[in-house]
Amino acid sequence: MGKNVVVIGGGIIGLSSAYYLQKAGHQVTVLQREDFMDNCSYGNCGYVCPSHFIPLAAPGIVKQGLKWMWNSRSPFYVQPRLNRSLFDWGMKFMKSATSEHVERSAVPLRDISLLSQHEFEQTWFNTPHFEFAYEHNGLLEIFQTEEAAVHARHTVEKGHELGLDVELLDAAALQEKEAHTRVNGIGAIFFKCDAHLYPDKLMHGLIELLRASGVTLLANKEVIRIETGGGQVKKLITATGDFTADEVVVATGSWSREMAALMGTNLPLVPGRGYSVTLEDSPYRVNYPSILVEGRAAITPMDGNKIRFGGTMEITSTTTPPRYQRVEGILAAVKRFFPEFDVAMPAKEKIWYGYRPVSADGLPYIGRISKFKNVVIATGHSMMGLSLGAGTGKLVSELVSEQPTSIDVRPYAVERFD
């Protein structure tokens, strides 16, 4: 028997959850704090990437972050401020940034990535009237230093161990992949297992698909209070209306810590701001999406005539004004790797920025909570929200429907730090 499910959050995780919940026979309402047209799901680089089996909390990231602290163009930055939740997250993040944690995280990250990719390719891609410029062509991870080359060899070995289709390229093989333009790199990892898509098209198409299938999408409905009883959340209260629910899904991205607190749960999570610039009909092109290792930037060809440059991880509050020097850093990195690319700094209104929900250990939070038996939380995907969106939505639906999950969800336990 179908349940009345309210999903809080209208980004890729919330909408994907709504998609699978509706397919499972539930009555679904999605509440979004603003509108559905401008959130972090739109401006990312569109990767669907099983290659990302190394979590953000990895050895060396804290030391590197401290080195970059005073560089306005740096790709990783933590804004110093007196904030208890930031301190809590920071201590847990530093504790997690170990080689042992990286080793433990590889299989859970691979599993949810492969599940998500399977759903994109076998379910979403075959849905009529749902087109999102999906291409399974692989991804290049280009490096310029011997230190990165050593790390690349270890990554390729681990990729093979995990059963992923991955190859190490020398400079000549790398240049052959992008023969039309000069590439400044001594080599690259070629992740044949990876794909990419156009996020804007995906989100607009998903919204249309949900509306056509009977899912109720309500904008400007920020949940400010809840009513409970019998160990359950009974009612969600907004400034303009109340909503009853048999089950509640919290998929509120970078605002999930506050929403989880409303549900009686401590969630170590902070916003990580990223930036991107998209060119249409650009004179520059690449054949493959690329991660520029030392530049901490990314490039993606999209939708036939577009190219997107993105990057940075800026741990800051959602009220801090954007630092557009970060975009200068992204474009400078692109120039270092692709010397023929002279991309001018665009006007501010042409720059996208958004907030990714960064967990304290680089793994998402997916699962039920102990305080209320009818609440499922799905957030904390960091830079992987779109990539893991389809798989996360399927897992959420299985949890709500009380079915066996497609993969083991214990590594993503919401209260694993308690």
Phi, psi and chi 1 to 4 in degrees:
 res  aa     phi    psi   chi1   chi2   chi3   chi4
   1 MET       -  133.2 -177.7  176.5  176.4      -
   2 GLY   -69.6  150.3      -      -      -      -
   3 LYS  -107.1  160.0  -60.3  177.4 -179.5  179.3
   4 ASN   -89.0  106.1  172.0   28.4      -      -
   5 VAL  -112.0  129.1 -176.1      -      -      -
   6 VAL  -109.1  121.7  176.7      -      -      -
   7 VAL   -99.7  124.4  177.5      -      -      -
   8 ILE   -98.6  111.3  -48.3  173.4      -      -
   9 GLY   123.4  126.5      -      -      -      -
  10 GLY  -113.9   26.6      -      -      -      -
  11 GLY   -85.0 -167.2      -      -      -      -
  12 ILE   -61.4  -36.1 -177.0   61.7      -      -
  13 ILE   -70.0  -45.5  -57.8  -60.2      -      -
  14 GLY   -64.5  -43.9      -      -      -      -
  15 LEU   -70.7  -37.2  -64.2 -174.8      -      -
  16 SER   -64.6  -40.6  177.8      -      -      -
  17 SER   -60.0  -44.1  -61.8      -      -      -
  18 ALA   -60.9  -39.1      -      -      -      -
  19 TYR   -59.5  -50.1  171.1   80.6      -      -
  20 TYR   -74.3  -34.0  -74.4   97.1      -      -
  21 LEU   -64.0  -42.1  -72.9  162.5      -      -
  22 GLN   -64.7  -41.9 -170.6  -83.3  -28.2      -
  23 LYS   -62.6  -28.4  -76.1  172.3   65.9   71.7
  24 ALA   -82.1   -1.6      -      -      -      -
  25 GLY    97.8   12.7      -      -      -      -
  26 HIS   -91.3  155.7  -57.4  -65.9      -      -
  27 GLN   -90.0  121.2  179.6 -177.6  -24.1      -
  28 VAL  -121.7  133.1 -174.9      -      -      -
  29 THR  -123.3  133.3  -60.0      -      -      -
  30 VAL  -111.6  125.2 -179.4      -      -      -
  31 LEU  -106.3  126.2  -53.5 -179.8      -      -
  32 GLN  -119.2  133.6  169.7   68.0  -16.5      -
  33 ARG   -65.4  -30.0   65.4 -167.0  -60.9  -87.4
  34 GLU  -122.6 -136.7  -64.6  172.7  -19.4      -
  35 ASP   -96.7 -179.0   62.3   33.7      -      -
  36 PHE   -95.0    4.6  -71.7   87.1      -      -
  37 MET  -100.0   -5.5  -63.6  -62.9  114.8      -
  38 ASP  -147.9   86.3 -176.1   25.2      -      -
  39 ASN  -141.2 -177.6   56.5   53.8      -      -
  40 CYS   -63.1  -18.8 -164.2      -      -      -
  41 SER   -70.5  -16.7  -57.8      -      -      -
  42 TYR   -88.0  -37.1  -74.1   85.2      -      -
  43 GLY   -98.7    5.9      -      -      -      -
  44 ASN   -79.1  179.5   63.2   76.9      -      -
  45 CYS   -87.1    5.2  -77.1      -      -      -
  46 GLY    74.2   21.0      -      -      -      -
  47 TYR   -77.6  142.1  -65.0  162.1      -      -
  48 VAL  -120.0   96.4  179.2      -      -      -
  49 CYS  -132.6   91.4   45.6      -      -      -
  50 PRO   -59.2  -15.4  -25.8   35.2      -      -
  51 SER   -62.8  -22.5   63.4      -      -      -
  52 HIS   -86.4   65.5  -76.4   41.1      -      -
  53 PHE   -98.2    5.7   53.2   80.2      -      -
  54 ILE  -103.3  119.5  -61.1  174.1      -      -
  55 PRO   -71.7  160.7   28.2  -34.9      -      -
  56 LEU   -58.4  -38.8 -179.2   61.8      -      -
  57 ALA   -78.1   86.6      -      -      -      -
  58 ALA  -129.2  158.0      -      -      -      -
  59 PRO   -55.7  137.5  -25.2   34.7      -      -
  60 GLY    94.5  -19.7      -      -      -      -
  61 ILE   -68.1  -36.5 -171.5   64.9      -      -
  62 VAL   -67.2  -46.7  175.6      -      -      -
  63 LYS   -61.0  -43.1 -179.6  179.6  178.3 -179.0
  64 GLN   -64.5  -39.7 -173.3   65.7   69.4      -
  65 GLY   -61.0  -39.4      -      -      -      -
  66 LEU   -65.8  -37.3  -69.5  171.6      -      -
  67 LYS   -65.5  -33.2  -72.6  170.5   63.7  176.6
  68 TRP   -88.4   -3.4  -81.1  -29.6      -      -
  69 MET   -52.4  -38.6 -177.7   70.3   75.4      -
  70 TRP  -103.6   11.4  -50.4  112.1      -      -
  71 ASN   -98.6  113.6 -177.7   -6.4      -      -
  72 SER   -66.9  -18.2   64.0      -      -      -
  73 ARG  -100.9    1.4  -66.8 -172.8  176.1 -171.0
  74 SER   -65.9  151.5   68.7      -      -      -
  75 PRO   -81.6  -13.4   26.4  -32.7      -      -
  76 PHE  -135.3  127.3 -176.1   79.2      -      -
  77 TYR  -150.3  135.0  171.5   76.7      -      -
  78 VAL  -115.3  117.9  179.3      -      -      -
  79 GLN   -73.9  115.3  179.6 -170.9   11.3      -
  80 PRO   -65.6  130.3  -13.9   28.7      -      -
  81 ARG  -163.8  153.9   61.0 -168.7 -169.1  -82.8
  82 LEU   -81.1  101.0  -67.0  174.0      -      -
  83 ASN  -150.7  120.5 -178.3  -76.6      -      -
  84 ARG   -63.4  -41.4 -179.6  176.5  -64.9  179.0
  85 SER   -67.7  -36.5   62.2      -      -      -
  86 LEU   -64.9  -42.4  175.3   62.7      -      -
  87 PHE   -62.5  -44.7  179.8   79.2      -      -
  88 ASP   -60.5  -47.1  175.8   59.5      -      -
  89 TRP   -62.2  -45.0  174.1   88.0      -      -
  90 GLY   -60.8  -42.7      -      -      -      -
  91 MET   -64.8  -41.8  -65.3  -58.5  -67.4      -
  92 LYS   -69.0  -37.6  -69.8  179.0  170.5   64.6
  93 PHE   -62.8  -47.4 -176.0   86.9      -      -
  94 MET   -62.9  -38.5  -72.3 -171.7  -73.3      -
  95 LYS   -66.2  -30.6 -172.1  175.4 -179.9  179.8
  96 SER   -81.6  -19.6  -62.0      -      -      -
  97 ALA   -79.1   68.2      -      -      -      -
  98 THR  -129.0  160.5   65.3      -      -      -
  99 SER   -65.4  -32.6   55.8      -      -      -
 100 GLU   -63.9  -41.2  -67.0   79.4   11.4      -
 101 HIS   -65.2  -41.3  170.6   65.5      -      -
 102 VAL   -58.8  -43.9  169.6      -      -      -
 103 GLU   -63.6  -43.4 -174.8   67.6   24.7      -
 104 ARG   -66.6  -30.6  -74.2 -166.1  -53.4  -90.3
 105 SER   -82.8  -19.3  -59.9      -      -      -
 106 ALA   -58.4  -48.8      -      -      -      -
 107 VAL   -68.0  -46.8  168.2      -      -      -
 108 PRO   -59.5  -39.0  -25.0   34.2      -      -
 109 LEU   -69.4  -40.4  -74.5  173.8      -      -
 110 ARG   -61.7  -45.3  177.6 -155.5   61.0 -177.1
 111 ASP   -63.0  -46.1  -73.2   -8.3      -      -
 112 ILE   -72.1  -30.7 -169.0  170.5      -      -
 113 SER   -66.7  -44.5  -68.9      -      -      -
 114 LEU   -68.6  -37.4  -70.7  175.7      -      -
 115 LEU   -60.4  -46.1  171.4   63.8      -      -
 116 SER   -64.3  -44.7 -163.5      -      -      -
 117 GLN   -61.7  -40.7 -172.4  176.8   69.1      -
 118 HIS   -59.5  -42.8  177.0  -89.1      -      -
 119 GLU   -67.7  -41.0  -70.5  -57.4  -52.0      -
 120 PHE   -58.0  -44.9  -85.0  124.1      -      -
 121 GLU   -84.3  -34.0  -64.3 -174.9   -4.6      -
 122 GLN   -98.4  -20.6  -58.1  -57.6  -43.0      -
 123 THR  -115.1  -61.2  -57.3      -      -      -
 124 TRP   -65.1  -46.7  -64.5   37.2      -      -
 125 PHE   -61.5  -28.6 -172.6   75.1      -      -
 126 ASN   -95.6    7.2  -64.4  -44.7      -      -
 127 THR   -81.3  126.2  -59.1      -      -      -
 128 PRO   -58.8  142.9  -23.5   33.6      -      -
 129 HIS    62.5   25.7  -46.0  -63.8      -      -
 130 PHE  -130.1   94.3 -172.8   20.8      -      -
 131 GLU  -118.5  131.2 -153.6  -77.4  -43.2      -
 132 PHE  -140.6   29.3   42.3   93.1      -      -
 133 ALA    54.9   47.4      -      -      -      -
 134 TYR   -81.0  131.6 -171.6   89.5      -      -
 135 GLU  -137.8  125.3  -59.9  179.1   62.1      -
 136 HIS  -102.9   79.6 -167.8  144.0      -      -
 137 ASN  -112.4   -8.4  -66.1  -22.4      -      -
 138 GLY    98.8  176.1      -      -      -      -
 139 LEU  -143.8  141.3  176.0  145.7      -      -
 140 LEU  -101.2  136.3  -65.4  169.3      -      -
 141 GLU  -115.9   99.7 -171.5  168.6  -65.3      -
 142 ILE   -92.2  136.2  -54.5  170.2      -      -
 143 PHE  -129.3  157.6   50.2   85.9      -      -
 144 GLN  -121.8   -7.8  -64.1 -179.6  -37.0      -
 145 THR  -124.6  157.3   62.1      -      -      -
 146 GLU   -65.8  -33.9  -73.2  -60.2  -30.3      -
 147 GLU   -60.3  -44.7 -179.1 -178.1    2.0      -
 148 ALA   -68.6  -31.8      -      -      -      -
 149 ALA   -63.9  -40.7      -      -      -      -
 150 VAL   -62.0  -45.0  171.3      -      -      -
 151 HIS   -62.4  -38.3 -175.8  -94.8      -      -
 152 ALA   -62.5  -42.0      -      -      -      -
 153 ARG   -61.6  -41.5  -73.7 -167.3  -72.7  -87.1
 154 HIS   -64.9  -39.5  -68.3  -44.2      -      -
 155 THR   -63.8  -42.2  -59.7      -      -      -
 156 VAL   -63.8  -42.4  168.7      -      -      -
 157 GLU   -60.4  -44.4  -69.8  170.7    3.4      -
 158 LYS   -66.7  -38.4 -174.5   63.1  177.5 -179.9
 159 GLY   -59.6  -43.8      -      -      -      -
 160 HIS   -63.0  -40.7  -70.9  157.8      -      -
 161 GLU   -60.3  -34.8 -177.6 -176.4  -40.4      -
 162 LEU   -84.4   -0.9  -67.5  168.9      -      -
 163 GLY    82.4   20.6      -      -      -      -
 164 LEU   -92.9  149.4  -60.2  176.8      -      -
 165 ASP   -85.3  101.9 -166.4   -1.6      -      -
 166 VAL  -145.0  146.5   53.2      -      -      -
 167 GLU  -141.3  143.6  179.1 -176.3   -5.5      -
 168 LEU   -95.4  126.9 -171.0   63.7      -      -
 169 LEU  -108.0  141.9  -53.3  179.5      -      -
 170 ASP   -85.9 -178.8   61.4   16.5      -      -
 171 ALA   -60.8  -39.8      -      -      -      -
 172 ALA   -66.9  -43.5      -      -      -      -
 173 ALA   -66.7  -36.4      -      -      -      -
 174 LEU   -62.4  -47.8  165.0   61.4      -      -
 175 GLN   -61.9  -34.1 -174.5   61.1   72.4      -
 176 GLU   -63.7  -32.7 -171.5  176.6  -24.2      -
 177 LYS   -66.4  -31.6  -68.4  -70.9 -175.8 -172.0
 178 GLU  -123.6   60.2  -60.6  -71.4   -0.2      -
 179 ALA   -66.5  -19.8      -      -      -      -
 180 HIS   -82.4   -9.2   55.3  -81.2      -      -
 181 THR  -146.6  154.0 -171.2      -      -      -
 182 ARG   -76.9  134.8 -174.4  156.9   58.8   95.3
 183 VAL  -115.9  127.0 -176.0      -      -      -
 184 ASN   -97.4   86.8 -177.0   15.7      -      -
 185 GLY  -155.6  149.7      -      -      -      -
 186 ILE   -91.5   -4.2   65.2  171.7      -      -
 187 GLY   169.4 -178.7      -      -      -      -
 188 ALA  -160.4  155.2      -      -      -      -
 189 ILE   -91.2  131.5  -55.0  173.5      -      -
 190 PHE  -106.7  104.3 -177.4   34.4      -      -
 191 PHE   -87.6   92.1  -70.6  104.1      -      -
 192 LYS   -67.1  -17.8  -59.0  176.5 -172.7  177.6
 193 CYS   -74.9  -10.6   53.1      -      -      -
 194 ASP   -93.9  158.7  -75.0    4.2      -      -
 195 ALA  -137.7  175.3      -      -      -      -
 196 HIS  -150.9  164.5   68.5  -78.7      -      -
 197 LEU  -150.0  177.3   53.4   81.7      -      -
 198 TYR  -101.4  105.3 -176.3   32.3      -      -
 199 PRO   -56.7  -40.5  -25.2   35.5      -      -
 200 ASP   -58.6  -44.7  -53.1   59.0      -      -
 201 LYS   -66.4  -40.5 -132.9  174.6 -164.2  179.9
 202 LEU   -60.2  -48.5  176.4   81.3      -      -
 203 MET   -66.4  -46.2  -67.8  -62.7  -69.1      -
 204 HIS   -62.3  -42.2  -72.2  -60.7      -      -
 205 GLY   -66.5  -37.8      -      -      -      -
 206 LEU   -66.9  -40.8 -175.2   53.6      -      -
 207 ILE   -60.6  -46.4  -73.0  169.0      -      -
 208 GLU   -62.3  -41.6  -69.0  178.9    8.8      -
 209 LEU   -63.5  -42.1 -176.6   65.3      -      -
 210 LEU   -65.6  -44.5  -68.3  175.1      -      -
 211 ARG   -61.4  -41.8  -75.8  179.3  172.1  147.8
 212 ALA   -66.6  -26.3      -      -      -      -
 213 SER   -91.4   -0.3   64.4      -      -      -
 214 GLY   100.5    5.5      -      -      -      -
 215 VAL   -75.0  134.9  173.0      -      -      -
 216 THR   -89.8  119.7  -57.7      -      -      -
 217 LEU  -111.0  118.9  -56.8  177.6      -      -
 218 LEU  -121.2  117.5  -60.9  176.2      -      -
 219 ALA   -88.0  162.0      -      -      -      -
 220 ASN    56.1   42.9  -57.2  -52.8      -      -
 221 LYS  -124.8   79.9  -63.6  -70.7 -175.3 -177.0
 222 GLU   -85.3  124.5 -179.0  177.0    5.5      -
 223 VAL   -75.1  121.7  175.6      -      -      -
 224 ILE  -112.8  -14.4   55.3  177.6      -      -
 225 ARG  -159.6  156.9 -166.3  159.9   55.0   86.5
 226 ILE  -128.7  156.3   63.0  172.7      -      -
 227 GLU  -116.9  137.7  -70.6 -175.2    4.6      -
 228 THR  -127.6  166.3   64.6      -      -      -
 229 GLY  -179.9  139.3      -      -      -      -
 230 GLY    62.6   31.7      -      -      -      -
 231 GLY    73.8   19.9      -      -      -      -
 232 GLN  -133.4  156.8  -63.8 -171.6   20.8      -
 233 VAL   -83.3  119.4  172.4      -      -      -
 234 LYS   -95.6  -35.1  -65.2  -68.6 -170.5  179.9
 235 LYS  -145.3  139.7 -173.5  178.6  -69.0 -173.9
 236 LEU  -107.5  127.3  -57.3  168.0      -      -
 237 ILE  -111.9  125.8  -60.7  167.3      -      -
 238 THR  -116.0  173.0   75.2      -      -      -
 239 ALA   -67.4  -19.3      -      -      -      -
 240 THR  -125.4   22.5   55.5      -      -      -
 241 GLY   155.6  157.6      -      -      -      -
 242 ASP  -112.6  152.2  -57.5  -16.0      -      -
 243 PHE  -136.7  124.9  -61.1   86.9      -      -
 244 THR   -87.7  155.7   57.2      -      -      -
 245 ALA  -153.4  141.1      -      -      -      -
 246 ASP   -79.9  -37.2  -61.9  -37.2      -      -
 247 GLU  -137.0  145.4  -64.7  -89.3   -2.9      -
 248 VAL  -122.2  131.7  175.4      -      -      -
 249 VAL  -113.6  122.7  176.3      -      -      -
 250 VAL   -99.1  109.6  175.3      -      -      -
 251 ALA  -134.8   56.9      -      -      -      -
 252 THR   -99.5   20.8   42.4      -      -      -
 253 GLY    55.4 -129.6      -      -      -      -
 254 SER   -70.5   -8.6  -69.2      -      -      -
 255 TRP  -100.1   12.6  -72.1  -95.0      -      -
 256 SER   -71.3  -29.2  -65.1      -      -      -
 257 ARG   -60.9  -46.1 -178.4 -179.1   58.5   81.4
 258 GLU   -65.3  -40.5  -66.4   86.3  -12.3      -
 259 MET   -69.3  -38.5 -171.0   56.0   59.0      -
 260 ALA   -63.6  -37.8      -      -      -      -
 261 ALA   -61.5  -37.9      -      -      -      -
 262 LEU   -61.0  -29.7 -156.6   62.3      -      -
 263 MET   -92.1   11.1  -54.0  -70.7  172.7      -
 264 GLY    77.3   25.4      -      -      -      -
 265 THR  -127.8  133.4  -59.3      -      -      -
 266 ASN   -86.2  122.9  176.7   45.3      -      -
 267 LEU  -123.3  105.7 -164.2   66.4      -      -
 268 PRO   -69.0  100.9  -16.3   30.7      -      -
 269 LEU  -156.7  139.2 -179.9  145.6      -      -
 270 VAL  -133.3  158.2  -66.5      -      -      -
 271 PRO   -77.5  136.2   -9.8   24.8      -      -
 272 GLY  -120.0  106.3      -      -      -      -
 273 ARG   -78.8  135.7 -173.6  160.7   55.1 -166.7
 274 GLY  -125.1  162.4      -      -      -      -
 275 TYR  -129.9  154.0  -59.9   80.6      -      -
 276 SER  -152.8  157.1   69.6      -      -      -
 277 VAL  -130.1  132.0  173.6      -      -      -
 278 THR  -118.4  126.9  -54.7      -      -      -
 279 LEU  -106.5  135.8  -55.0 -178.8      -      -
 280 GLU  -105.2  143.0  -65.3 -161.5   26.4      -
 281 ASP    50.1   44.9  -60.6  -43.6      -      -
 282 SER   -73.4  145.9  167.8      -      -      -
 283 PRO   -70.8  -14.0   26.0  -34.2      -      -
 284 TYR   -99.7  143.6  -45.9  109.1      -      -
 285 ARG  -149.3  155.7   75.5  178.3  174.2   89.0
 286 VAL  -129.6  151.1  -70.2      -      -      -
 287 ASN   -82.2  -27.8  -65.6  -33.1      -      -
 288 TYR  -130.0  146.9  -62.0   91.0      -      -
 289 PRO   -59.1  144.6  -17.1   28.6      -      -
 290 SER  -139.5  138.7  -62.7      -      -      -
 291 ILE  -103.5  128.9  -66.9  174.3      -      -
 292 LEU   -98.7  100.8  -45.1  179.6      -      -
 293 VAL   -57.0  -61.1  173.7      -      -      -
 294 GLU   -69.5  -24.8  -67.6   85.0   -5.5      -
 295 GLY   -84.0  -11.9      -      -      -      -
 296 ARG    50.6   42.9  -60.5  -89.4  178.0  161.1
 297 ALA  -130.8  168.0      -      -      -      -
 298 ALA  -140.2  150.7      -      -      -      -
 299 ILE  -130.9  138.9  -56.7  177.0      -      -
 300 THR  -139.7  127.2  -49.0      -      -      -
 301 PRO   -78.0  136.1   28.4  -30.4      -      -
 302 MET  -137.5  137.2  -69.4  179.5  171.6      -
 303 ASP    56.7   30.1 -160.3   29.4      -      -
 304 GLY    87.4  -45.0      -      -      -      -
 305 ASN  -127.8   16.9   70.6  -29.5      -      -
 306 LYS  -124.2  154.2  -57.7  172.3 -177.2   66.6
 307 ILE  -138.9  134.5 -175.2  167.9      -      -
 308 ARG  -119.8  134.7  178.3  168.0  -71.2  174.4
 309 PHE  -112.4  128.3  -50.9  101.8      -      -
 310 GLY  -147.2  171.2      -      -      -      -
 311 GLY   155.7 -166.0      -      -      -      -
 312 THR    74.4  149.8   80.0      -      -      -
 313 MET  -132.8  104.4  176.5   60.3   78.2      -
 314 GLU  -112.8  101.2 -171.5  178.0   29.9      -
 315 ILE   -77.6  105.7  -54.5  -60.1      -      -
 316 THR  -151.7  177.9 -173.9      -      -      -
 317 SER   -83.7  160.7   75.7      -      -      -
 318 THR   -75.7   -4.3   53.9      -      -      -
 319 THR  -103.5   -4.2   58.9      -      -      -
 320 THR   -74.9  129.9  -59.2      -      -      -
 321 PRO   -58.5  147.8  -22.7   33.3      -      -
 322 PRO   -62.9  147.6   21.5  -32.4      -      -
 323 ARG  -107.6   96.9  -66.6  177.7  172.3   87.0
 324 TYR   -71.3  -11.6  -68.3  109.3      -      -
 325 GLN   -61.0  -25.0  -61.4   96.4  -37.8      -
 326 ARG   -60.2  -36.9  -55.9  -77.5  173.6 -155.2
 327 VAL   -67.7  -38.4  179.3      -      -      -
 328 GLU   -57.9  -39.3  -65.6  175.7   -5.8      -
 329 GLY   -63.8  -41.1      -      -      -      -
 330 ILE   -61.4  -49.3  -66.8  169.9      -      -
 331 LEU   -67.5  -33.1  -60.7 -179.8      -      -
 332 ALA   -66.3  -38.9      -      -      -      -
 333 ALA   -63.8  -42.8      -      -      -      -
 334 VAL   -57.8  -44.0  170.1      -      -      -
 335 LYS   -62.9  -36.5  178.4   70.3  172.7  174.6
 336 ARG   -66.7  -33.2  -69.4 -162.4  -57.7  -85.1
 337 PHE   -92.3  -32.7  -78.8   76.6      -      -
 338 PHE  -123.8   84.1  -68.9   86.8      -      -
 339 PRO   -59.3  -22.2  -21.6   31.9      -      -
 340 GLU   -85.1   -3.5  -63.8  170.2    8.8      -
 341 PHE   -90.0  107.1  -76.3   31.2      -      -
 342 ASP  -107.6   81.2  -68.5  -49.4      -      -
 343 VAL   -94.8  116.8 -177.0      -      -      -
 344 ALA   -74.1  150.7      -      -      -      -
 345 MET   -63.0  120.1 -179.7   69.6  177.1      -
 346 PRO   -77.7  168.0   28.7  -33.2      -      -
 347 ALA   -63.4  152.4      -      -      -      -
 348 LYS   -56.2  -36.3  -69.1  179.7  179.9  179.2
 349 GLU   -70.5  -10.1   60.2  -90.8   18.7      -
 350 LYS   -96.7   -0.5  -63.0  -67.9 -174.1 -179.8
 351 ILE  -100.7  128.8  -63.2  171.6      -      -
 352 TRP   -97.2  142.9  176.4   91.9      -      -
 353 TYR  -143.4  151.3   66.9   89.3      -      -
 354 GLY  -158.1  172.4      -      -      -      -
 355 TYR  -113.6  122.2  -61.6   90.9      -      -
 356 ARG   -95.3  143.4  -52.1  142.1  170.2  152.9
 357 PRO   -83.4  110.7   27.7  -29.6      -      -
 358 VAL  -101.2  115.6 -176.4      -      -      -
 359 SER   -74.4  172.7   71.8      -      -      -
 360 ALA   -84.1   -5.4      -      -      -      -
 361 ASP  -136.8    5.9   60.8    0.2      -      -
 362 GLY    86.0   -1.7      -      -      -      -
 363 LEU  -104.3  146.2  -69.7  171.4      -      -
 364 PRO   -70.0  163.9   25.1  -32.9      -      -
 365 TYR  -102.1  114.9  -59.9  113.1      -      -
 366 ILE  -139.5  116.6  -53.9  169.1      -      -
 367 GLY   155.9  179.2      -      -      -      -
 368 ARG   -80.5  163.5  -67.5 -166.2  178.1  -85.8
 369 ILE  -115.3  162.8   60.3  174.5      -      -
 370 SER   -82.4  -27.2   56.1      -      -      -
 371 LYS   -67.5  -44.3  178.9   76.5  172.1  179.8
 372 PHE  -130.8  128.9  -59.7  111.7      -      -
 373 LYS   -78.2   -4.9   58.9 -172.9  177.5 -177.0
 374 ASN  -115.2   26.8   67.1  -27.8      -      -
 375 VAL  -118.9  127.1  174.6      -      -      -
 376 VAL  -114.6  132.1  172.8      -      -      -
 377 ILE  -108.6  137.4  -71.5  179.4      -      -
 378 ALA  -142.3  102.4      -      -      -      -
 379 THR  -166.3 -173.2 -172.6      -      -      -
 380 GLY    78.1   27.9      -      -      -      -
 381 HIS   -83.5   -0.4  -64.6   74.0      -      -
 382 SER    53.8 -125.8  -60.2      -      -      -
 383 MET   -85.3    7.1  -63.1  173.5  -73.5      -
 384 MET  -110.9   14.1  -62.5  -83.6  -74.0      -
 385 GLY   -58.2  -49.5      -      -      -      -
 386 LEU   -67.0  -43.6 -174.6  131.9      -      -
 387 SER   -58.8  -39.3 -178.6      -      -      -
 388 LEU   -96.9    5.1  -56.2 -177.7      -      -
 389 GLY   -61.2  -51.1      -      -      -      -
 390 ALA   -64.2  -43.4      -      -      -      -
 391 GLY   -65.4  -40.3      -      -      -      -
 392 THR   -64.2  -43.3  -60.7      -      -      -
 393 GLY   -58.4  -41.1      -      -      -      -
 394 LYS   -64.9  -42.4 -175.7  172.3  178.5   63.1
 395 LEU   -63.7  -40.8  -67.1  172.8      -      -
 396 VAL   -59.9  -45.8  166.8      -      -      -
 397 SER   -61.8  -40.1  177.8      -      -      -
 398 GLU   -65.9  -38.1  -69.7  167.0  -15.6      -
 399 LEU   -65.9  -46.3  -71.8  166.5      -      -
 400 VAL   -63.5  -39.1  169.1      -      -      -
 401 SER   -80.5   -0.5  -57.6      -      -      -
 402 GLU    56.5   44.9  -60.7  176.5   56.4      -
 403 GLN  -109.2  159.8  -61.9  174.8  -17.4      -
 404 PRO   -59.6  138.7  -21.6   32.3      -      -
 405 THR   -83.3  152.0   52.4      -      -      -
 406 SER   -62.2  -31.3  -62.3      -      -      -
 407 ILE  -136.5  168.4   59.3  173.5      -      -
 408 ASP   -69.3  119.5 -176.9    5.7      -      -
 409 VAL   -95.3    1.2  -63.3      -      -      -
 410 ARG   -60.2  -35.6  -72.8  175.4  -64.6  179.3
 411 PRO   -64.1  -18.7  -24.3   35.6      -      -
 412 TYR  -100.4   14.2  -35.6  117.5      -      -
 413 ALA   -50.9  133.0      -      -      -      -
 414 VAL   -64.3  -38.4  177.1      -      -      -
 415 GLU  -104.1   32.5  -64.0  166.4  -33.6      -
 416 ARG   -68.6  -16.9   59.7 -176.6  178.2  -93.2
 417 PHE   -91.5   -6.5  -70.9  100.2      -      -
 418 ASP   -76.4      -  -68.5   -8.1      -      -
